[in-house]
């Protein structure tokens, strides 16, 4: 990076000379930096263009900018906005902007007749993938659009769903090296000012050299950075982000990231898929309860197996005990080592499947699970009962709709296994108490993470573990403290009789 027009001298002439020397010395070290000098044949005005070839669109420069500057009467900077058919043309005397603008796809124009003025012409080459279907939050019914890496495209997807002037966008440039565009979105007159100010202040306080993705922001502004639980909900669905903005929440988007951060959030939201709102409320409530049960099963089933076989034989029914004895009579390992072996094998298969190409990864996951599972049972390393339980636990963990939370669920099984080996069922209860104590202290942008379970808010339970019909959801979540607590008046939301009744 170079610093253009630095170390100004007392005279304009010395300042200009020093500026061009700095430009040649620093910028020409990079092969993709170019500068070109021209003279208008009609007015005799000399000017120069400076740009980074890998960032600009050459067609804009060759077809729009240069012909306008060379074929028309070009006298001064004031003529640029009328001569050049480019909307974004900025004339400035602020020398600190030069480096940032050049490396964001602008073309720098300087004139011999002006020592302190310069112009930035937007010639950025917009490259990126087109809007496609969601990959992480895929749904059978509902919209099939997902965010992409272009911040402008993502804002377009949101504006299309919320075409209101009250949706405000505040922009920040974060990262001392990357200068990444980060935007804060909320609906003015609806979102709580305290929440907006909290996020705004935390974004301004970020002092980090690189911001490559929204996950960097999530880790830097989280209430508790040492917690394994994500405290901001990330989503790749524009319909979901638009929906939570209408609830009074706040969204953060990062240029180059296809995921938006949503806050404040609660624990129960991580087990709610946005597809639930496209289904009948009976079906969606059932699916939410299934997910909660699956998460509890995934965390606890293997520790309970270890605790029962290590300390609590008397709790196992006689018929089941016979099956367990038969499956373990050839196993030389204690239950804890047997469980750890299978759990770590499952994690290795998951990681290998995720890192390999898609087709190869699917093959590794299926074939590897079958081969290793069958071989470990036949070799007498693990019991077939535990193999079934671990496989079911792994399958149950995949029901979590949010990927970040599924990673947390995978991690939690190991502390529970350790406590189950130390103190049996009492150890599991003790580990559960530690987990609940941590969750009770956890907050998201200063709001309770366990709401509406604790502190208990009965009105917010209508869209938590179960989902009531839309006619019963007249109010926005209480913990958000929105300026407009009602979506509609419950009395007005009642079903009216048809005209023929």
PyMOL commands that set and color helices and strands:
alter all, ss='L'
color gray80, all
select helices_A, chain A and resi 12-27+58-71+77-83+97-102+151-161+193-204+214-221+238-247+267-271+274-278+281-310+313-315+318-328+335-355+358-378+384-397+403-423+425-441+458-462+470-472+478-480
alter helices_A, ss='H'
color red, helices_A
select strands_A, chain A and resi 33-39+46-52+89-92+106-111+118-122+167-174+180-187+233-235+250-254+260-263+443-444+447-448
alter strands_A, ss='S'
color yellow, strands_A
deselect
rebuild
show_as cartoon
